[in-house]
Amino acid sequence: MERESRKRALSCLAPLYLALPNPAQSRISARNRYGRPLNMSRLLKHEEISRNKAWAGT
């Protein structure tokens, strides 16, 4: 019984937890759909390239 109410409380808190920018959550969201961690250096390189393209106006 107590576990059910705890589960319900957790399910209510889940959206709030997902909205928080805490490090554990960002580490979780830095994984792709298949659960593998994304290659962060590749991601940052792509972000830098797209920023340079936006700055160059292309």
N, C-alpha and C positions, 0 to 999 in steps of 0.2 A: 504493500500500500504506500509506504513512505517512498519507495523507489519510483513508483508511478508518478507521484507528485513532483519528485525531484526531476524526473525525465521531462515532465510537462514544463517545469520551470526552465530547464535547460533549453527546451525547444522554443520557449518564448524569448530567451536571452540570445539565441543563436544569431538573429539578424543584427542585434546590437553588437555582438562580438565580431561579426563579419565587417561591420562598419568601422570598428576601431582600427586605427593604424598601428597596432602593436607589432613588435618585431617578429613574434612567433607567427602571427597571421600573415605578415608580408612574406615570411619565409615559406609558408604554406602556399601562398598565391603565386610565388615565384616558380611553381611547378606547372608543367603543362597538363593537358587533359589526361595523359597516360600515367601521371604520378611521378614521372621522372623530373628531377630538378632541371630547370632551363639552364643552358649555358649562359651565365650572366655576362661574361665578357663579350660574347657574340651579341647579346641583347643590347649591351651598352654601345658596342660599335655601331650597330644598326641605328640606334637612337641618335648617335653623334652624326652619322651620315645623313639621316633624315633632317636633323637640325641644320646641317650645313647646306643641304638642298633648299630648305625653306629660306635660309638666309640669302642664298644666291638667287632665289626667286625662280627656280626651275620647277 
